[in-house]
């Protein structure tokens, strides 16, 4: 579910792992408030940037899946251990994502391995909104937690630089 949510909402992994059901998810599960993150299995009441504090709208199909995932739980961290602590992002990466990608036969063209990172889901959402929808630029930036001004070219990664 964490991979579905990150891909559908464009969340950073720490933002997704920091979601508390009663505080950050609307009763209809259609909106998620991003106000904190989880890091090293602990909740931090801060985000990567000031622009990262936002509300993200979910597609009704994703909201339905998320509601089923939460089940009867009304409080606590959405993605948690048996003890109620937030999951660790590195554990999810090693135990779930890398294993799933290997089973699917995925080969990363850059590294030649079956590994990819959490940020791939965030990039998917950004690229989908930019290239496949008529989403206004300002709304896309807000949903992604980006500042109004674009990043300076020196801060961009090579795959984010658009050529005309």
C-alpha positions, 0 to 999 in steps of 0.5 A: 500500500505504501508504494501505491500511495507514494505513486498516486500522491507523489509523496516522499517516503518519509511523508507517507510513513509519517501519516497518522490516520486521525490527524492527516486523513480526511474521513472520506480518505480523499484528502491527505494532509502532509504535516510531518514525516517519519525518519529512522522509525520516529515521527518528526514534526518537520518536513524537508521544506516549507513548501512540503506542507500541503494537502494532496487529493487522491483519486477515489479508487486510491482512496477506497483502497487506502480505506480498506487498508486502514480497516477499523483503525481510526488512530495511530500511524498508517504504516506501522510495526506491530508495536505501533511505531512508524516503519523504517524506510530502509526496511521497506526498501530492502525487504519489499521493493527490491525483492518485488522488483527482482521477482518482476525481472526489473533491470535498472538501466543505470545500475544494471541491478534490480534495485530502484529507490522510493523516489521512483514513485514520486517521479512517476506522479510528477511525470504523469501529471506533467505529461499525461494530464492538463493539470495546471503547473501551480497545482502540480507543484503544490501537490508535489510540495515544490516551491513556486519558483523552479529549482535552479538548474544546478540543483536539478537531476539530469532526468528532470531537465526538460529539453525543448 
